[in-house]
Amino acid sequence: MLLVLVLVAPPPGADDGDLASARRRANAAAAGLADAETRLGELDAEIQSHEAEAATAQATLDSLRDSVRDAAVQQFINGDSSQYSYSNPDINTQARADTLSKYATQGNQDAIDAYEAAAEDLQVAKDELASKREQQKDAIAELEERRAALEREFERL
């Protein structure tokens, strides 16, 4: 963060009121510059956080990609496996077989669900990152404007 020290020399013939007014204007311009620099620093930190979130989501997607591909292939190979499912006239045996069948295939669905959640997380992080970068551009423009205002005030003094 840039700290600005303002030394104001009164012009010849200036009174104490002119000096105080000049100091107030210079201090206000310096405070505005400091506020703009603070906001820019906060945006930089938020951008870094969203970049880390996006990188984590991308790494999760990359790690799940093979599992999802395997699940898709398995689903294609099995087709409509319900028509080939175990059937038993005893309702208890049938319920047990159905439950075990769900557990056997649940791992594939878990990978697909995790992949979809990671894809959503990545999109959210990318959207937030784009928004923060736009805000950063605006903050940079404001910072440059305040710097110019401070320089103009120095020249006036």
C-alpha positions as CSV (number, residue, x, y, z in Angstrom):
1,M,0.0,0.0,0.0
2,L,1.3,3.4,-0.9
3,L,1.4,6.0,1.9
4,V,1.5,9.5,0.8
5,L,2.9,12.3,3.0
6,V,1.7,15.7,2.1
7,L,3.9,18.7,2.8
8,V,2.2,21.9,1.8
9,A,4.1,25.2,1.4
10,P,1.9,28.3,1.3
11,P,2.1,30.5,-1.7
12,P,3.5,34.0,-1.2
13,G,0.8,36.1,0.5
14,A,-1.3,33.2,1.6
15,D,-3.0,33.3,5.0
16,D,-3.7,30.5,7.5
17,G,-7.1,29.9,6.0
18,D,-5.6,29.2,2.5
19,L,-3.0,26.9,4.0
20,A,-5.6,24.9,6.0
21,S,-7.9,24.7,2.9
22,A,-5.0,23.4,0.8
23,R,-4.0,20.9,3.4
24,R,-7.6,19.6,3.6
25,R,-7.8,19.2,-0.2
26,A,-4.5,17.4,-0.3
27,N,-5.3,15.2,2.6
28,A,-8.7,14.3,1.1
29,A,-7.0,13.4,-2.2
30,A,-4.4,11.3,-0.4
31,A,-7.2,9.5,1.6
32,G,-9.1,8.8,-1.6
33,L,-6.0,7.3,-3.1
34,A,-5.4,5.1,-0.1
35,D,-9.0,3.9,-0.2
36,A,-8.7,3.0,-3.9
37,E,-5.4,1.1,-3.2
38,T,-7.1,-0.7,-0.3
39,R,-10.0,-1.8,-2.6
40,L,-7.6,-2.9,-5.2
41,G,-5.8,-5.0,-2.7
42,E,-9.0,-6.6,-1.5
43,L,-10.0,-7.4,-5.1
44,D,-6.6,-9.0,-5.7
45,A,-7.1,-11.3,-2.6
46,E,-10.6,-12.2,-3.8
47,I,-9.3,-13.0,-7.3
48,Q,-6.6,-15.3,-5.8
49,S,-9.2,-17.1,-3.8
50,H,-11.5,-17.7,-6.8
51,E,-8.5,-18.8,-8.9
52,A,-7.7,-21.4,-6.2
53,E,-11.3,-22.5,-6.1
54,A,-11.3,-22.9,-9.9
55,A,-8.0,-24.9,-9.8
56,T,-9.4,-27.2,-7.1
57,A,-12.6,-27.8,-9.1
58,Q,-10.6,-28.4,-12.2
59,A,-8.4,-30.9,-10.4
60,T,-11.5,-32.7,-9.1
61,L,-12.9,-32.9,-12.6
62,D,-9.7,-34.2,-13.9
63,S,-9.5,-36.9,-11.2
64,L,-13.1,-38.0,-11.8
65,R,-13.0,-38.0,-15.6
66,D,-11.8,-41.6,-15.8
67,S,-14.4,-42.8,-13.3
68,V,-17.2,-41.1,-15.2
69,R,-16.0,-42.5,-18.5
70,D,-15.9,-46.0,-17.0
71,A,-19.4,-45.5,-15.6
72,A,-20.7,-44.5,-19.1
73,V,-19.0,-47.5,-20.7
74,Q,-20.4,-49.8,-18.1
75,Q,-23.9,-48.3,-18.5
76,F,-23.6,-48.8,-22.3
77,I,-22.4,-52.3,-21.9
78,N,-25.1,-53.2,-19.4
79,G,-27.8,-51.4,-21.3
80,D,-31.1,-51.9,-19.6
81,S,-29.9,-54.3,-16.9
82,S,-33.2,-54.2,-15.1
83,Q,-34.6,-56.6,-17.7
84,Y,-31.8,-59.1,-16.7
85,S,-32.1,-58.5,-12.9
86,Y,-32.4,-61.3,-10.5
87,S,-36.0,-62.4,-9.9
88,N,-37.2,-64.6,-7.1
89,P,-40.7,-65.4,-5.9
90,D,-39.7,-64.9,-2.3
91,I,-40.2,-61.2,-1.6
92,N,-37.4,-61.1,1.1
93,T,-34.8,-62.6,-1.3
94,Q,-35.9,-60.3,-4.1
95,A,-35.6,-57.2,-1.8
96,R,-32.1,-58.3,-0.7
97,A,-31.1,-58.8,-4.4
98,D,-32.4,-55.4,-5.4
99,T,-30.6,-53.7,-2.5
100,L,-27.3,-55.4,-3.3
101,S,-27.7,-54.5,-6.9
102,K,-28.2,-50.8,-6.0
103,Y,-25.0,-50.9,-3.8
104,A,-23.1,-52.6,-6.6
105,T,-23.9,-49.8,-9.1
106,Q,-24.1,-46.9,-6.7
107,G,-20.3,-46.2,-6.9
108,N,-20.7,-45.3,-10.6
109,Q,-23.5,-42.9,-9.8
110,D,-21.5,-41.3,-6.9
111,A,-18.7,-40.6,-9.4
112,I,-21.1,-39.0,-11.8
113,D,-22.7,-36.9,-9.1
114,A,-19.3,-35.8,-7.8
115,Y,-18.3,-34.9,-11.4
116,E,-21.4,-32.8,-11.9
117,A,-20.9,-31.0,-8.6
118,A,-17.3,-30.2,-9.4
119,A,-18.3,-29.0,-12.9
120,E,-20.9,-26.6,-11.2
121,D,-18.2,-25.5,-8.7
122,L,-15.9,-24.7,-11.5
123,Q,-18.5,-22.7,-13.4
124,V,-19.4,-20.7,-10.3
125,A,-15.7,-20.0,-9.6
126,K,-15.1,-18.9,-13.2
127,D,-18.2,-16.6,-13.1
128,E,-17.0,-15.0,-9.9
129,L,-13.5,-14.7,-11.2
130,A,-14.8,-12.9,-14.3
131,S,-16.9,-10.6,-12.2
132,K,-14.0,-9.8,-9.8
133,R,-11.6,-9.1,-12.7
134,E,-14.1,-6.6,-14.1
135,Q,-14.3,-5.0,-10.7
136,Q,-10.5,-4.9,-10.6
137,K,-10.4,-3.1,-14.0
138,D,-12.8,-0.5,-12.5
139,A,-10.7,-0.2,-9.4
140,I,-7.5,0.3,-11.4
141,A,-9.2,3.1,-13.4
142,E,-10.4,4.7,-10.1
143,L,-7.0,4.4,-8.6
144,E,-5.4,6.1,-11.7
145,E,-8.0,8.8,-11.5
146,R,-7.3,9.5,-7.8
147,R,-3.6,9.5,-8.5
148,A,-4.1,12.1,-11.2
149,A,-6.2,14.2,-8.9
150,L,-3.6,14.1,-6.2
151,E,-0.9,15.1,-8.7
152,R,-3.1,18.0,-9.9
153,E,-3.5,19.1,-6.3
154,F,0.2,19.0,-5.7
155,E,0.8,21.1,-8.8
156,R,-1.8,23.6,-7.6
157,L,0.0,24.0,-4.4
